[in-house]
Amino acid sequence: MRVGILIVGSLLWDNCQRDAWRRSRLRVDRSVHVKAPIYYGRRSNSRGNTFTMTLGAGDALGEAVLVRCVSAIASVGGLVAEAEALWKAEQSTAGPNSIGASWGSVGVLFAPTVPADWRAGWEAYFRSHASPVRPVDDAGTLRIAWPVTSGRKPADADMILATATKAEATRPTVTEIADAWINQNQGHERYFFENIRHGIRTPDDNLIWDRIEEQRPRWLREGAHAAAIALLRAAAT
């Protein structure tokens, strides 16, 4: 069975412990961009109280990245191993047999061809090791549509793993999202611009950028993030 990881943020480009995970378990050279319901919806204390990406359900579609796992799997145990490795990449302090915390959890999308006993095995594992975070349900299933490529072809995988993070109770506005980056000077705006540079896009990105460019924070005047800014300006024209 073929497993892919749906990536919607810094898992693709952050070079702390995640680099080793990407090199050992993923085929980043075979990644594809797919449509997925993503938005900046979670405030992150570790990123200066700015917003990070989260998965929605029924939200407008943005661009995420689907990366194939290096190894095919032959059992539910193989799926669990990939899920645990994904969570360890998300939370470096996670202990063994961990796939979630209060702020997020791993979930799975199953293709219709996946046997029922695989689904049941995953559900049993999830119920004993994690609590659901929307849009992951209490069976550990991601309640989003199967991702499709820009050519409207279904993503080529049997199972897709992703991390759902707990969004704010009230969805933040474009101004709130942009101002959180504008009003800091510790480099946390990098999260937004690295996502842009790697093709991870929400439907609100151009409006967020308009607000940033209008306000011209000090870090923007210092000339950083030129490659991502060029992409944003090209999209605007």
N, C-alpha and C positions, 0 to 999 in steps of 0.2 A: 504494500500500500504506500502511496506517495503522500507525504505531508508537506504542507507549505506554512510559512509564518506570515501573517498579515501584519505589516509594520506601519505604524502611523506617527512615528516621532523619532526620538533620539536613539532608539535601538539600532537604527541604520547607520548613524554617523558618529555617535559618541565613542571616544576611544579610551575609555577606562577598561574595566574588566569585560566590557561588551565586545571588544575587538577579538579577544581569544574565543569567545562564544561564536562569533560570526565566522572566524577562520576554521574552527573545528567542526561546526555543525551545519553551516549554511553554504549554499551555492549562490553567493552574492552576484557572481558573474552571470547567472541565469535569472536574475530578478526581472519582474515585469510590473508596470504600473497598472493599477486596477481602480475601479470606482468603489468607494466605500463611504458610509455616512460618518464623517469626522468633523470635529470642530474644536476650537479652543474653549474648553469648558471646566477645567479643574485648576484651581489655584494651588501652586506648589511652594511650600515653605523652603524647600531646598533650592529653588530657583528664584529667590527674592520676592516671593508672593506674586510672581507673574503667572500667566496661564499656560498650561500644557494641554496637549491633545487628548481627546477622549472620543470613544465611539458612541454614536447615537443609535436610535432606532426610528426609522421613518424620517430621518433628517435629510436635507439636501446632500447630494453626493459630492465628495471631494476626490482627490487623488491620493491613494495610498500605494504601498509597494508590497508585492507578494514575492517572497523568497523561498525557493525550494530547499528542503533539508537535504543534507548530503546523502543520508542513508534512507532507503526504503525500510518500512517496518513490517514485521510479520505477526505482531500480536498487540493486544492492548497495552502490554507492558512497554512496548516500544513507543507508543503514543504518550504514555505517562512519562517516560524518560525525556522525550522532547519537551513536554509541558513543564517539567521540573527544571530543565535547562533554561527554558525561556524565562521562567519566573526568577531563577537565579541571576539571569542577565538584567532583569528589571530591578531586583532587590539583592544586592551583593551579600547582605547579612542573612539572607534566608537560610533556614536550616534544611536538612534532608526531608524529602517527601512533602515539600511545600509548593503550592501553586497559587497562593493568595494571601491577602492580608485585609485589614479593614478598609484600605483605600483602593483595592483592586483585586482582580482574579483572572486567571487564564480560563478561556472558554474554547469550545471547538465547534466548527461547522462540519457536518458530515454530508458527503455526496450521497445521493439515493442508493448507490451501489454498495455502500458499506453495510456489512451484515449486522443484524439486530444484536447479536451477542457482543459485538465490539461496542456498540452504543451502550448496552447495559453495563458492560465492564467499566467503561469510562464514567458512567453515571454513578456507579457504586463507589468508585475511587473518589470522584469529586465530592460526593455527599459526605464522605468521611474525612476530607482534607481541606475543604474550602467552603466559603459562603459566597453566594452569588452577588455580583455587582452588575447592575444593568449596563448593557443588554444581555449579560449572561444570566440564564435562568437557573433554577435550583437543581437541574440535571446536568449543569455544566455546559449547556448548549448556547452558542451565540445566536441571539434572535435578530439577525440581520440577513439581508438578501445575499445570495451567493455572489461574490465579486465578479465583475466582468471587465475585460480589457477595453481600451479605447475603441477597438474594433468591434465591441459588443460580443466578444467570445467569452464563454464562461472560463474562469480561472482553471488551469489544468492541474488539478490535485484531487485526491480522494478525501482528504481531511485538511482543514485549515485551522491553525491555532492562532489566537490573538489574545492580547491583554486588554481587558476593560478596566478603566479607572473611574473612580467615583466622581461624578460631575457635581458642580455646585447646584444647590437646590433651585436657584433662579438662574436661568441661562444668562451669562454675561453679554452685554452689548458690545458692538464693535469698538465704541469709544472706551469702555472699561478695559477691554483686552489691550488695545493700543496704548492707553495711558499707563497701564501697569509696566510696560517696557519703557515708555517715554520717561517716566518718573523714577527711574533707577539708573545707576551708573556703575554697576558691578559686572557688566558683560552678559547679563541674562537675556538680552535681546538676541543673542546668538541662537537661541532655540528656534525663534521664528525664522531667522535668515538661513540657518542650516537646513531647516525643513524645505524652504523655498529652493535652495541650491540643489537639493536632492530630489526635487519633484514631488514632495509631499505637500499637497495644497488643499486648503479649505475653500468653500465658496465665498468666504468673507475676506480672503487675503488682500485683494486689491483695495477694499475699503479700509482695512487695517493699515496698509501701506500709505494710503492717502492721508490718513490722520497723522501717521509718523512724519511723513514728509512736510505736512503743513506745520507741525509743531517744532520740527528740527531740533531734537534734543542734542545735547553736547556730544554724545557718543556718535551721532550721525554726522555731525560736522567734522569729526576726526577722520572720516573717510574709510571706516571699516565696512566690511560686507559688500565690497564692490560687485562681485560676481552675482550675488543674489539680487542686489538692487538693479543691476542691468536687466535681469530677467523680469523683474516687476515692471520696470519702465517699458520694456519691450511689449509686455502683455497689455499695458495700458494704451499702447498705440495700435 
